[in-house]
Structure formats: C-alpha cells, structure tokens
Amino acid sequence: MIKPEQRQLLHKYLLMELAIKSLQIDYFKVEHFKMKVVFLPLMDTLLKDLRLEYFDLKRQLAQQKIRVIGWTNADEYFSDVQIATAGNDVVLRYANQALKTQVEKLLISRILK
C-alpha cells in the first residue's frame, strides 16, 4: 500500500520522467532550428536541473522500497503505471491528457524561474 505522501512523491517522479523524455525527443528537433544557439543552452540547463531532481526523487523512492516497473497504455486516454512496493505491486491509472498538462506546467514553471 502506498501512503499519500509516497504517492505524491511518486507522482512528482513520474512527471519528471515524462518531462525529461519529452525534452530529449524535442532536443533533436531543436538542433535543426535556425536559432538553435538560443534554444539549446536553455534546454541543456533545463534538462540538467530536471535530471538532478529526478535522481534525487528516485533515491528517495528507493529508500522507501518503491520503484516504477513500467508504463502500459490502457487505451488511447489512459496509461497504467506498475509500481513495486515492499508489500505488493500496485497499478496506478493516469489520464494521458492530465499528465501532458501537468508536464507542460512543470516545464513552464522551471523556465520562468
């Protein structure tokens, strides 16, 4: 069973993971921009900061014996995340659009810092 504070930590970890993956995919597209000199350093700094926090969250979850096993698409609107805990495995369902919106808000807030 996952406690509410653990679930909050896990949710933040999942958002970080998705944000990093999205930026990595977009990074290759930005390399072809005419103004890549402007955007690439911004993306590099953002990725570096996100990775640091991501690994810190991963360490915190590992200390509590929680790890993400994998993602599966339940359908076109929802994804399931399988979580291993000390007691048993848990599957959490997330709405894809909600995750996308939360990742966008996370990235915007980081850029505006």
Residue pairs with C-beta under 8 A, 6 or more apart in sequence:
1 85
1 87
1 88
1 90
2 10
2 66
2 83
2 85
2 90
6 61
6 64
6 66
7 92
9 57
9 60
9 61
9 64
10 61
10 66
10 68
10 83
10 92
12 57
13 54
13 57
13 58
13 61
13 68
14 68
14 81
14 94
14 99
15 99
15 102
15 103
15 106
16 50
16 53
16 54
16 57
16 106
17 54
17 68
18 99
18 103
19 50
19 103
19 106
19 107
20 47
20 50
20 51
20 54
22 103
22 107
23 43
23 46
23 47
23 50
23 107
24 47
26 43
27 40
27 43
27 47
30 36
30 39
30 40
30 43
31 40
33 39
42 111
46 107
46 110
46 111
49 110
50 110
61 67
64 86
65 85
65 86
66 83
66 84
66 85
66 86
67 83
67 84
68 81
68 82
68 83
68 84
69 82
69 83
69 84
69 89
70 81
70 82
71 79
71 80
71 81
71 82
72 79
72 80
72 82
73 79
73 80
74 80
74 93
76 96
77 95
77 96
77 97
78 93
78 94
78 95
78 96
79 93
79 94
79 96
79 99
80 91
80 92
80 93
80 94
81 91
81 92
81 93
81 94
82 89
82 90
82 91
83 89
83 90
83 91
83 92
